[in-house]
Amino acid sequence: MKRVLLIGVLFGLLASLASAAEPRMNLTPSYPFPNEHLQCRYLDFQPGNVLEFFWYHNNRLIERKVIDKPSTLFTQITVPLDKVQCQINALDPATLERNFAVGSKTVTVGQFPCNDGKDNDDDNLIDLQDPGCSARNDKTESQADVAELLAAFCSENPDNLQCLKLGLTDLSSLCQQHPENHLCLNQEALNLATSFCPENLEDPLCAGNNNIVRMCTQEPNDLACLFLAFTVINCRQGSCLELSENDKVLFCGLKQYYFCQAAEVQVNPGHIGEPCFEGSCFEGVCNQQEICMEAEINFNPGFVGNPCFEGACFEGVCSAEGQCEAAPLVEEEPVVALPANRPEPEAHQNVSSKAGPLPQIKPEQRESIPLPPAPEPSVVIKIPSVCGNAVCEELESKMCPQDCETKIASNGKYISFLAALVIIVGGGVGYGAYKLIKKKKKGHS
């Protein structure tokens, strides 16, 4: 009994280890066509994770990328039977050292007749263009029974509109509310929805069917089955009418479908390829269709919102974390306007604003205020007079009378000379006048 229990425990541990070892990544598509781009994605990606991607082509390393995004693309040229491998490692964001290996997956290009890029049955139709191919991994392009074809298609494409039990009326309702949705690009479906469905609301093509494959087994010529077969043929060109998780959320906003609860659980808003979360994304940017898309890197060091350039910024200031931030605004002191009727200060007042107002003196205190002392008289230094220099200065008439007398005597000589000169000239003029008058009298007599 104990041995049986021990074996059961061991099998349980092996099962848990096998589930834990399953890599949380995918490499799509699983059955690629030649030259088809492949996507490698880490399913447990969180914002801030740093991943290391390795791409191998036929066991030869083609590319290594270290990015902070959940996925990357392989765009090399491939041919049938090429092997492409993607390996993912999680790195420490701070040191970029390897934390752990996420996993590795390999796909083979064009290994089946329905994904090898060739016309294998000579009907001028290649791979999924051929009605004989219902899936990429079909082993023949030969025409198959319609029911078998549709069953294989719904197995490979379970999120197709008709495989999800929806009809063209549901598609028309979605496109009226969200005309930008990618499902609304299928003009053939919308033309049937507007021309046929208004008068045939209960038709399986318009209303949908709970089991389209079983119905088409019994009635292969029904219009709904023919339209599904048409979708199978055109699926290679991208007109598969497949619903994404975001599309399911939009449908559930119009009507309650059986997948609505599952869609709410599966949807992961705010992440790449998922609906935006309240108009924004945790990773990437929110586009016009409100889907989170990978954002282009805009690295502009030295400007606000970017790392500093050699420890400085062309705009803003460099923070301690090495990021350019907007410079803080300096608040200016407000200017207080003076009232218009403010009295002008008197001319004799010269009081500093820091000294405060002058003290008020009462009339009875004025007599007791001592007066300031009188200024001392200024001393005038008199230069003593010099006697004998013939210059009559102030007070020299008493101290040096000879200087003043000489000046007066000198002035008297000049006066006497001038007086004598005036007398002589005046006498000559008078004598001349006398002679002239006397001569005229003689002439009259």
C-alpha positions in Angstrom: 0.0 0.0 0.0 2.8 2.4 0.9 4.6 1.5 -2.3 1.5 2.5 -4.3 1.2 5.8 -2.5 4.9 6.5 -3.1 4.5 5.8 -6.8 1.4 8.2 -6.9 3.4 10.9 -5.2 6.3 10.5 -7.6 4.0 10.7 -10.6 2.4 13.9 -9.1 5.9 15.4 -8.7 6.8 14.5 -12.3 3.6 16.1 -13.6 4.2 19.3 -11.6 7.8 19.5 -12.8 6.7 18.9 -16.4 4.1 21.8 -16.1 6.7 24.0 -14.5 9.2 23.3 -17.2 6.7 24.3 -19.9 8.2 27.6 -21.2 6.0 30.6 -20.8 6.6 31.7 -24.3 5.3 31.1 -27.8 6.7 31.2 -31.4 4.1 31.9 -34.0 2.9 30.9 -36.5 3.4 27.2 -35.6 3.5 26.2 -39.2 5.0 29.1 -41.1 5.0 29.7 -44.8 8.3 30.4 -46.6 9.6 34.0 -46.0 6.8 34.5 -43.4 7.7 36.7 -40.4 7.8 35.0 -37.0 7.0 36.4 -33.6 8.6 35.3 -30.3 6.7 36.4 -27.2 7.3 36.1 -23.4 3.8 35.4 -22.0 4.6 36.5 -18.4 6.0 39.9 -19.3 5.6 42.6 -16.7 6.5 46.3 -17.1 10.2 46.8 -16.1 11.3 43.4 -17.3 14.4 43.2 -19.5 14.7 40.2 -21.9 17.4 38.7 -24.0 16.2 37.2 -27.3 18.3 34.8 -29.5 17.3 33.9 -33.1 18.8 30.8 -34.7 18.3 29.9 -38.4 19.3 26.3 -39.1 21.2 26.2 -35.8 23.2 29.3 -36.7 22.9 32.4 -34.5 21.4 35.2 -36.6 20.5 37.9 -34.0 20.7 38.8 -30.3 18.5 41.5 -28.8 18.2 42.9 -25.3 15.0 44.9 -25.0 12.3 45.8 -22.4 9.5 44.6 -24.6 7.7 41.2 -24.5 8.3 40.2 -28.1 10.4 40.5 -31.2 10.3 39.5 -34.9 12.3 37.2 -37.1 12.3 38.7 -40.7 15.0 36.6 -42.4 14.4 34.9 -45.8 13.3 31.2 -45.4 12.6 28.3 -47.6 10.7 25.0 -47.0 12.2 22.8 -44.2 14.2 25.6 -42.7 14.3 25.5 -38.9 13.9 28.7 -36.9 14.5 28.7 -33.1 13.9 31.5 -30.5 15.4 31.5 -27.1 14.5 33.9 -24.3 16.4 34.8 -21.1 15.3 37.1 -18.3 17.9 39.7 -17.2 18.4 41.7 -14.1 17.3 45.3 -15.0 20.0 46.8 -12.9 23.0 44.8 -13.9 21.7 43.2 -17.1 23.0 39.9 -15.8 21.1 36.7 -16.6 18.5 35.8 -14.0 16.9 32.7 -15.6 16.2 31.1 -18.9 12.5 31.5 -19.9 12.6 28.8 -22.6 13.2 28.0 -26.3 11.0 26.9 -29.2 11.6 25.8 -32.7 9.4 25.7 -35.8 9.9 24.2 -39.3 9.1 26.3 -42.3 6.9 24.8 -45.1 6.9 21.2 -43.9 3.4 20.4 -45.1 1.8 20.5 -48.6 -0.6 23.2 -47.3 2.2 25.6 -46.1 5.1 24.9 -48.5 4.3 27.7 -50.9 3.7 25.3 -53.8 0.8 24.1 -56.0 0.9 20.4 -55.1 -2.2 19.3 -57.1 -1.7 21.5 -60.2 -5.0 23.4 -59.9 -3.2 26.8 -59.9 -4.1 27.3 -56.2 -1.4 27.3 -53.6 -1.7 26.2 -50.0 -4.7 27.8 -48.2 -5.9 29.3 -51.5 -6.8 25.7 -52.4 -10.1 24.5 -51.0 -8.4 21.2 -50.3 -6.3 22.9 -47.6 -8.3 23.6 -44.4 -5.3 24.2 -42.2 -1.6 24.9 -42.6 -0.6 21.4 -41.5 -2.9 19.6 -43.9 -1.1 16.8 -45.6 -2.8 17.2 -49.0 -4.2 20.0 -51.2 -6.7 17.6 -52.8 -10.4 18.5 -52.6 -12.0 17.1 -49.5 -15.5 16.7 -48.3 -17.1 20.1 -47.3 -17.9 19.0 -43.8 -14.4 17.6 -43.3 -13.0 20.9 -44.7 -15.1 23.1 -42.4 -14.4 20.9 -39.3 -10.7 21.2 -39.9 -11.0 24.9 -40.4 -12.9 25.5 -37.1 -10.4 23.3 -35.3 -7.5 25.4 -36.7 -9.4 28.8 -36.3 -11.8 28.4 -33.3 -12.2 32.2 -33.1 -13.8 32.6 -36.5 -17.1 34.5 -36.5 -19.2 31.5 -37.7 -17.2 28.9 -35.6 -18.0 31.1 -32.6 -21.8 30.7 -33.4 -22.2 34.3 -34.5 -23.8 35.5 -37.7 -23.5 38.5 -40.1 -26.2 40.4 -38.2 -23.9 40.4 -35.1 -21.1 41.7 -37.4 -23.3 44.5 -38.7 -24.1 45.6 -35.2 -20.5 45.7 -34.2 -19.5 47.8 -37.3 -22.3 50.3 -36.6 -20.7 51.0 -33.2 -17.1 50.5 -34.1 -16.6 51.1 -37.9 -12.8 51.3 -37.5 -12.6 47.6 -36.4 -10.6 45.3 -38.6 -13.6 42.9 -39.0 -15.5 45.7 -40.8 -13.0 45.6 -43.7 -14.6 42.4 -45.0 -16.9 44.1 -47.6 -18.4 40.8 -48.8 -19.7 40.0 -45.3 -21.1 43.5 -44.8 -22.8 43.5 -48.2 -24.6 40.3 -47.4 -25.4 41.7 -43.9 -27.1 44.7 -45.4 -28.7 43.2 -48.5 -29.8 39.7 -47.4 -30.1 39.7 -43.6 -32.7 42.4 -43.0 -35.4 40.1 -44.6 -33.8 36.8 -43.3 -33.0 37.4 -39.7 -33.4 33.7 -38.7 -31.2 32.4 -41.5 -28.0 30.6 -40.0 -25.9 33.0 -42.1 -27.4 36.0 -40.3 -28.3 34.6 -36.9 -25.5 32.1 -36.6 -25.7 28.4 -35.7 -24.8 26.6 -32.5 -22.8 23.9 -34.5 -22.0 25.2 -38.0 -19.9 22.0 -38.8 -22.7 19.6 -38.0 -25.3 21.7 -39.8 -23.0 21.8 -42.9 -22.7 18.0 -42.8 -26.4 17.7 -43.2 -27.0 20.7 -45.5 -23.7 21.4 -47.3 -25.3 23.7 -49.8 -26.8 26.1 -47.2 -25.7 29.7 -47.8 -24.0 29.8 -44.4 -21.9 26.8 -45.3 -21.0 28.2 -48.7 -20.0 31.5 -47.0 -17.8 29.6 -44.5 -16.2 27.7 -47.4 -15.5 31.1 -49.1 -13.9 32.3 -45.8 -11.7 29.2 -45.8 -10.4 30.0 -49.3 -9.8 33.7 -48.5 -8.2 33.1 -45.1 -4.7 33.0 -46.7 -5.2 36.6 -47.6 -6.1 37.6 -44.1 -9.9 37.6 -44.4 -10.4 34.9 -41.8 -13.0 36.8 -39.8 -11.3 35.8 -36.6 -12.1 37.6 -33.4 -9.3 38.8 -31.1 -9.8 39.1 -27.3 -10.5 42.8 -27.8 -13.1 42.0 -30.4 -14.8 39.7 -28.0 -14.9 42.5 -25.4 -16.5 44.8 -28.0 -19.1 42.2 -28.9 -19.9 41.6 -25.3 -20.6 45.4 -24.9 -23.4 45.0 -27.4 -25.0 41.7 -26.3 -24.4 38.8 -23.9 -22.7 35.9 -25.7 -21.6 32.6 -24.3 -17.9 33.6 -24.5 -18.3 36.9 -22.7 -17.3 35.6 -19.2 -14.3 33.9 -20.7 -13.4 37.1 -22.6 -13.4 39.1 -19.4 -11.0 36.6 -17.7 -8.7 36.3 -20.7 -8.4 39.9 -21.7 -5.4 41.8 -20.2 -6.0 45.5 -20.8 -3.1 48.0 -20.8 -0.6 45.6 -22.4 0.7 45.2 -26.0 -2.0 43.9 -28.3 -4.7 44.3 -25.7 -7.4 47.0 -25.2 -6.2 50.2 -23.5 -6.9 50.6 -19.8 -8.8 53.8 -19.2 -7.3 55.5 -22.3 -3.7 54.5 -21.5 -1.3 51.6 -21.5 1.1 50.0 -19.0 3.4 49.2 -22.0 3.4 50.8 -25.4 1.0 53.5 -26.5 -2.8 53.6 -27.0 -3.8 54.1 -30.7 -7.0 55.5 -32.2 -8.6 52.0 -32.0 -7.9 51.9 -28.3 -5.4 49.1 -28.7 -2.0 49.1 -26.9 0.8 49.1 -29.6 4.5 49.1 -29.2 5.9 52.7 -28.9 8.8 54.0 -30.9 11.8 54.8 -28.9 12.3 58.6 -28.6 15.7 59.1 -26.9 16.6 62.8 -26.7 19.2 63.4 -24.0 19.6 66.8 -22.5 15.9 67.8 -22.8 13.1 67.6 -20.2 11.9 64.0 -19.6 15.2 62.5 -20.9 18.5 61.6 -19.3 21.0 64.4 -18.7 23.7 65.1 -21.4 27.1 64.9 -19.8 25.7 66.0 -16.5 23.8 69.0 -17.8 20.5 69.8 -19.6 19.8 72.0 -22.6 16.4 72.8 -21.0 15.4 72.4 -17.3 17.8 71.2 -14.6 19.7 67.8 -14.1 18.3 66.0 -11.1 20.2 63.7 -8.7 18.9 60.7 -10.7 20.4 62.0 -13.9 17.1 63.1 -15.5 16.3 66.5 -17.0 13.4 68.0 -15.1 11.6 71.3 -15.6 13.2 74.1 -13.6 11.2 75.3 -10.6 9.3 78.5 -11.0 10.6 81.5 -8.9 7.8 83.4 -7.3 8.3 87.2 -7.6 7.4 89.4 -4.6 4.1 91.2 -5.2 4.4 95.0 -5.8 2.2 96.9 -3.4 0.6 99.9 -5.1 0.6 103.1 -3.1 -2.7 104.9 -2.7 -3.3 107.8 -5.1 -4.0 110.3 -2.3 -0.9 109.5 -0.3 0.6 112.8 1.1 4.1 113.7 0.0 6.7 113.7 2.8 7.9 117.1 4.0 11.3 118.3 2.6 13.0 118.5 5.9 12.1 114.9 6.9 14.8 112.3 6.3 13.9 109.4 8.4 14.9 105.8 7.5 12.1 103.3 7.1 13.8 101.0 9.6 13.8 103.7 12.4 10.0 103.7 12.8 7.8 106.7 13.3 9.1 109.8 15.2 8.1 110.1 18.9 5.2 112.5 19.6 6.2 115.4 22.0 3.6 116.9 24.2 3.5 120.7 24.6 4.4 120.6 28.3 7.5 118.6 27.6 9.0 121.0 25.0 10.6 123.4 27.7 12.3 120.6 29.4 14.1 119.3 26.3 17.7 120.6 26.4 18.9 122.6 23.5 22.0 121.4 21.6 25.3 123.3 22.6 26.2 126.4 20.5 28.9 125.8 18.0 32.4 127.1 18.9 33.5 130.3 17.1 35.8 129.8 14.2 39.4 131.0 14.7 40.7 133.5 12.1 44.4 133.6 11.7 45.7 137.1 10.7 49.0 137.3 8.8 51.1 140.2 10.3 51.6 143.3 8.1 55.0 143.8 6.5 56.3 147.4 6.9 58.5 149.1 4.3 57.0 147.3 1.3 55.3 150.4 0.1 52.0 148.6 0.3 49.3 150.2 2.4 47.4 147.3 4.0 44.6 147.2 6.5 45.6 148.7 9.8 49.1 149.8 8.3 48.1 153.5 8.7 48.9 153.0 12.4 51.5 150.2 12.3 53.4 151.3 9.2 52.5 154.9 8.4 55.5 155.3 6.1 53.9 152.8 3.6 50.6 154.7 3.5 52.4 158.2 3.4 54.6 157.2 0.5 51.5 156.1 -1.4 49.7 159.3 -0.7 52.8 161.4 -1.6 53.3 159.5 -4.8 49.7 160.1 -5.7 50.0 163.9 -4.9 52.9 164.4 -7.4 50.8 163.0 -10.2 47.9 165.2 -9.3 50.0 168.4 -9.2 51.5 167.7 -12.6 48.0 167.1 -14.1 46.7 170.3 -12.6 49.6 172.3 -14.1 49.0 170.8 -17.4 45.3 171.7 -17.4 46.1 175.3 -16.5 48.7 175.7 -19.3 46.4 174.2 -21.9 43.4 176.1 -20.7 45.4 179.4 -20.8 46.7 178.7 -24.3 43.2 178.0 -25.6 41.8 181.1 -23.9 44.6 183.3 -25.4 44.0 181.9 -28.8 40.4 182.7 -28.6 41.1 186.2 -27.5 43.4 186.9 -30.4 40.8 185.6 -32.9 38.0 187.8 -31.5 40.2 190.9 -31.6 41.2 190.3 -35.2 37.6 190.0 -36.3 36.7 193.3 -34.7 39.5 195.1 -36.5 38.2 193.7 -39.8 34.7 195.2 -39.1 36.0 198.6 -38.3 
